Amino acid sequence: MFENNNLQDIIRYFAGALVSLNFLLKSFGYDFFNNEQVDAVVNIASFLFILYFGAKHNYLGKKGQAQKALLQKAGLEKKKNKKD
């Protein structure tokens, strides 16, 4: 169902399941989520998304450190502007 534990697929599937459950329960007169709960879920998902991709794309892991070293060795890393 999910290939290689793809985070985006899992999040999409989970969100779709919750939304469809909410629609089903609303049709029977039950309020599964209110607006505050939806906002809280969106805020938590955004927080986790920012942390995950911030860590993934800033050379924080072993793979990222190896890539950074390779870029530095090849002279391709972006250099900081310093005024001496």
FIDOZA-378668 format. One line per 10 residues: their letters; for each residue x, y, z of N, C-alpha, C. Coordinates in pm, whole numbers. Layout:
<nodes>
a> X:Y:Z:X:Y:Z:X:Y:Z; ... .
</nodes>
This chain:
<nodes>
mfennnlqdi> 83:-119:0:0:0:0:87:125:0; 182:135:93:275:247:96:412:196:55; 476:266:-36:608:224:-82:716:292:2; 807:215:56:922:265:131:883:360:243; 769:336:307:722:421:418:724:569:380; 669:599:266:668:735:215:580:823:305; 641:921:370:573:1006:467:457:1083:404; 476:1133:285:369:1209:219:247:1122:192; 268:999:149:156:908:124:81:877:253; 155:856:360:93:823:488:11:941:539 .
iryfagalvs> 65:1062:529:-7:1181:575:-133:1201:492; -122:1188:359:-238:1204:271:-346:1100:302; -306:977:322:-401:870:352:-471:896:486; -395:932:587:-451:959:720:-547:1078:715; -507:1186:647:-593:1304:637:-721:1270:562; -709:1195:453:-827:1156:377:-922:1070:459; -867:977:537:-951:892:621:-1024:975:726; -956:1070:789:-1021:1154:889:-1129:1243:829; -1100:1300:713:-1199:1387:648:-1321:1306:606; -1300:1188:549:-1415:1107:507:-1496:1061:628 .
lnfllksfgy> -1428:1026:738:-1499:990:860:-1579:1107:914; -1522:1226:906:-1592:1347:951:-1718:1369:867; -1707:1354:734:-1824:1371:647:-1933:1267:679; -1891:1144:701:-1986:1038:732:-2060:1067:863; -1985:1105:966:-2049:1130:1095:-2136:1256:1092; -2097:1358:1014:-2179:1478:1004:-2312:1447:935; -2311:1352:843:-2436:1316:777:-2535:1251:874; -2485:1194:983:-2571:1138:1086:-2593:1233:1203; -2544:1355:1192:-2568:1456:1295:-2463:1464:1404; -2352:1394:1390:-2245:1400:1489:-2135:1493:1441 .
dffnneqvda> -2086:1578:1530:-1972:1664:1497:-1846:1595:1547; -1768:1545:1454:-1645:1474:1488:-1533:1572:1519; -1519:1675:1435:-1418:1779:1454:-1487:1914:1457; -1441:2003:1544:-1484:2142:1535:-1368:2222:1477; -1387:2349:1452:-1284:2430:1385:-1155:2440:1467; -1166:2446:1598:-1045:2455:1681:-961:2327:1669; -1027:2213:1663:-954:2087:1650:-888:2076:1513; -956:2121:1410:-897:2119:1276:-775:2211:1272; -786:2329:1331:-672:2422:1337:-556:2360:1414; -585:2291:1524:-479:2229:1602:-408:2119:1522 .
vvniasflfi> -483:2038:1450:-423:1932:1369:-337:1991:1259; -385:2097:1194:-308:2162:1088:-181:2223:1145; -189:2285:1262:-71:2344:1325:33:2238:1362; -12:2126:1415:81:2019:1452:145:1959:1328; 65:1935:1224:119:1879:1099:219:1976:1036; 188:2105:1039:281:2205:984:411:2207:1062; 402:2201:1194:520:2201:1279:610:2081:1247; 549:1962:1238:626:1842:1207:686:1847:1066; 610:1900:972:656:1915:834:779:2006:829; 772:2118:898:884:2214:899:1007:2152:966 .
lyfgakhnyl> 989:2082:1077:1102:2017:1143:1166:1911:1055; 1084:1827:994:1135:1718:911:1214:1772:792; 1156:1863:717:1224:1912:598:1336:2009:631; 1326:2077:746:1437:2161:789:1560:2077:821; 1539:1966:887:1651:1876:920:1702:1804:795; 1611:1767:707:1650:1690:589:1733:1773:491; 1704:1901:480:1768:1984:378:1873:2080:434; 1923:2054:554:2024:2142:612:2147:2066:659; 2178:1955:596:2300:1878:623:2311:1836:770; 2202:1797:834:2208:1761:975:2234:1612:998 .
gkkgqaqkal> 2195:1527:905:2215:1384:921:2350:1338:869; 2379:1208:885:2505:1153:836:2518:1167:685; 2410:1138:616:2411:1149:470:2433:1295:428; 2368:1388:497:2384:1530:466:2525:1579:494; 2586:1533:604:2723:1571:637:2821:1519:531; 2797:1397:484:2883:1340:379:2867:1419:249; 2743:1458:219:2719:1538:99:2785:1675:110; 2777:1736:227:2839:1867:248:2991:1859:232; 3051:1753:288:3196:1734:274:3234:1716:127; 3154:1642:55:3180:1620:-88:3171:1751:-166 .
lqkaglekkk> 3070:1833:-133:3056:1963:-200:3172:2056:-167; 3216:2055:-41:3330:2138:-2:3457:2093:-73; 3476:1963:-83:3594:1909:-149:3597:1947:-297; 3480:1949:-359:3471:1984:-501:3466:2135:-524; 3457:2213:-415:3453:2358:-427:3319:2410:-475; 3212:2334:-452:3080:2372:-502:2988:2426:-393; 3034:2430:-270:2949:2479:-163:2935:2630:-172; 2818:2680:-142:2792:2822:-143:2876:2889:-33; 2948:2991:-68:3036:3057:29:2966:3176:92; 2998:3198:217:2943:3312:291:3022:3436:256 .
nkkd> 2951:3548:244:3019:3675:216:3072:3732:346; 3203:3750:353:3266:3809:471:3344:3931:428; 3326:4036:501:3402:4159:475:3513:4168:578; 3637:4153:534:3752:4158:627:3816:4294:624 .
</nodes>
